[in-house]
Amino acid sequence: MDHDPLSRTPRPEVGSGPQGEQASQSQGGDSAETQCKPTRLWYGQKNWGLSLDVRENIQTITITDANGNQHQQLGSYTTTTGQTRAATDVWFQADPTYSIATEWIDVPDDIAALPDATGYGHVRDLHQAMARDPGGRLQQLVTQYTQTSDAAQRDTILIDLIYHWTGVQNVAPKSRANFSYNAIDARKLEALEEFMGQEWYGTWCWGTRDHNPHGRAAPVLLNAWDQLKELIGGQLMAQSHLKPLFDRITYTWDDTRQTLQGDLTGVAAYLGEQVGLNPSVTADQTRDFARALKGMGALGSVDTVGFQQAVAALGGEMAGILNTAWTGLVATQGHDTLTSTGSANQYLRGLGGNDTLTTGTGHDILDGGTGNDTLTGGLGDDTYLMRRGEGQDILNDAGGNDTLKFLEVQPHEITVTRDAQHLYLTLADGTRTRLSGWFTHTANRIERIEFADGSLLTPAELEARLTVAPATPGNDVLYGTANADLIQGQAGNDVLSGQLGDDTLQGGAGNDTLEGGQGNDLYLYARGDGQDTISDSNGIDALRISAGIAPVEIRVTRDHHHLTLSLTGAIDKITLSNWYDAPTNRVGLEGRQVAWMKRSGIRGAYLHVDLDSALLHPGYSSLFDRIRYTWDDICANEEMWRKVA
């Protein structure tokens, strides 16, 4: 990265200011550009990492490496030994929020005894900020916070504490008003900017950038402020009012998630001891503890379900505290919606009910529990847990290297079926997992299917196990595989799709739609099979009509694009879809076969033809052309095959 010889302007506040060299460089950028012409100062990505363009005749080519660093002004040079080596100007990928201070001072004992909190962006850690505060006001506010038992008063102190910590306490509350009204307290916005390490700008619909939020941006920023306040409050509470509870959390290393996992068993035991002594105080402690865990984003790192059950068992007021405090984050026995955002690795677990679990960009674990759940992973490498008897779940995933893990289930126990878009994994007891969009885009496919014995299936291996789903008396959608499948419906209006292979399709009772797909397909039809529609434009296909129907019972008519074979004296009929649109759509006629399963027949029988509908087509030579079936080729099994004359 190029060296910057220009002066830098330090930030004046005690609590806020550059965490290190890079942060201070970004602050001096605008003024520096006016000091040194024609040399031009460029900001690196996200206002970090400066470089100097001296405006030489250099062709700029930008390449981004695997770590997100931009390589610009690519070139080469030759050493004195004759070796050619690459030369590049690297603009390092950086995030101004996650800064690291380069200067640390000793912290006095009285400050070290107070709670600390993590600084981000331009904000130093709380102990360092207190040690740099000449007036001691920040230390006073932290002390007041730790000594105040009233929750509402603590919240008021916390806001003032954050203002002083970030150095925005003297900012006029209405100084970030837009041209029509004030949408947000400017101190909250500027405190957020200090923690983010960069200033906020919005863009109006006509393209103008604005430093002051309007009505649509303000709610989003205020929500971010609330999250920041809860994060800081959680850290302070864990080291003061809630220290007896947090000290009872034990931690172990989770190899699967590669992170520490907290055990709240000791906390639940402590609350059980205290609730008998002072129920009201213990209930307040439990609420504050639940709020602190939530505020610090720690719910994914502890066994919330076990803790929830242990606290609920204490009865009385304790039973519903966690359900209320963790609504939308921790499951109940009802229908819950649990959502986590950001890049932290989360573990979302549902209980009873039909839950909806959604995660962010971390490497998350989603466990729906019982009920028919919908699990949606983000862009990370997510793991979905499935158990026998836990309902019919839907998995949505479009990014990362993901795993579907069946607990206590072996590979031979699953049946693999499909429909037009989705893949289904079903157990004998009815437990089913739908892998959404499997056949619409490869990004939607789960990369690993893992079983209890440790065996794995890849997407290709999973598809190789595809079978036809069993029919039911209802309205089914049944899809074939790449093999030669027998697909049979039952009662109900079914949709049968053969896909690849030379398939045999029979709709059964009901008004069914049969689509053979690729291959040379055979369609079966019997008396009582209802009003079926056949669609097929590939292969050499055949329609076989059962022995219970004689040729003279068939009435042939035309319905615009389609050819219809109706059974006289009944409502049964077969519609050959788009017959007149293209020769490839014609099943069993005009060079293809129509077969009657019949052991004896009458030669020269003709089908009745409705001249007003079937034959009015420009392809016929006269109005009295007719479709004639001759009984000429008797097969070895005595089936009578007829050809179009």
Secondary structure, DSSP 8 states (H G I E B T S, - for coil): -----S-------SSBS-SSHHHHHHHTHHHHHHHSSSSEEE--GGG-S-EEE---S-----EE-TTS-EEEEEEEEE-TTS-EEEEEEEE----TTS---S------HHHHTS------TTB--HHHHHHT-TT-HHHHHHHHHHH---HHHHHHHHHHHHHHHHT-TTS-TTTT--SS---S-HHHHHHHHHHHTS---EE-TTS-EESS--TTHHHHHHHHHHHHHHHHHHHHHHTTTTHHHHTT-EEEEETTTTEEEEE-HHHHHHHHHHHHH-HHHHHHHHHHHHHHHHHTT-GGGB-HHHHHHHHHTT-GGGGGHHHHHTTTTS--SS--EEE--SSS--EEE--SS--EEE--SS--EEE--SSS-EEE--SS--EEEEETTS-EEEEE--SS--EEEEET--GGG-EEEE-SS-EEEE-TTS-EEEETTTTT-GGGS-SEEE-TTS-EE-HHHHHTTB------SS--EEE--SS--EEE--SS--EEE--SSS-EEE--SS--EEE--SS--EEEE-TT--EEEEE--SS--EEEE-TTS-GGGEEEEEETTEEEEEETTSS-EEEETTTTT-GGG--SSSSSEEEE--SS--TT-B-EE-TTTTS-STTSSSTT---BB---EE-TT--EEEEB-
